Structure formats: C-alpha cells, structure tokens
C-alpha cells in the first residue's frame, strides 16, 4: 500500500442533510450486517468481518450530526488497509466521501 494516497468522490442526493447523515451511519444497511458494535456516536468502535479474508476495527473520531463523520481504522487483519481514514462530509445536498491511505 502506498501511504498518503487517497481519493474523494462526491454525490448530489435528493435528501436532507439529516437523512443523508443517518443513512451513512446505518453501516449495516449499506455495507454489511456483519458489523459488531455501535456505528452512530463519537468514540464508538465497530468491527467489520468478511469471511476469513478480512477483519477491521473502525473508531469514530469525528461525529457532527448532519455534517460529518470520520472513521479511523485502528486495526486490520489479512489486509493492507491499516491505517487509513475515511470521512463523509455533507454540505446541503452534496455528500463527499474521502478515503486517505487506501488506493
């Protein structure tokens, strides 16, 4: 993995910032039901597993309702994704997703 690389993708959505924020933080609804832990509060940690291929622990390091959530990967097994940070920012009807350290 090349540290320091990343990407940003933005989407315009036809929902309120509060609805978008709620959807982003419903990780089980869009990523996997195999999530352990809380995904909707500052300081929470959750674990994502995919079969025996991947396990990662995410910590929510920023949480501003209706505006921004940041996850930091604090531990990962069977992957080269450690460490990296993902952030979702909401401005009006635009959702921007940024991932640093993963490409």
Secondary structure, DSSP 8 states (H G I E B T S, - for coil): --TT-EEEEEEE-SS-HHHHHHHHT-HHHHT-S-EEE--SSTT-EEEEEETTTEEEEEEEEEEETTTEEEEEEEEEESSS--S-EEEEEEETTEEEEEEES--
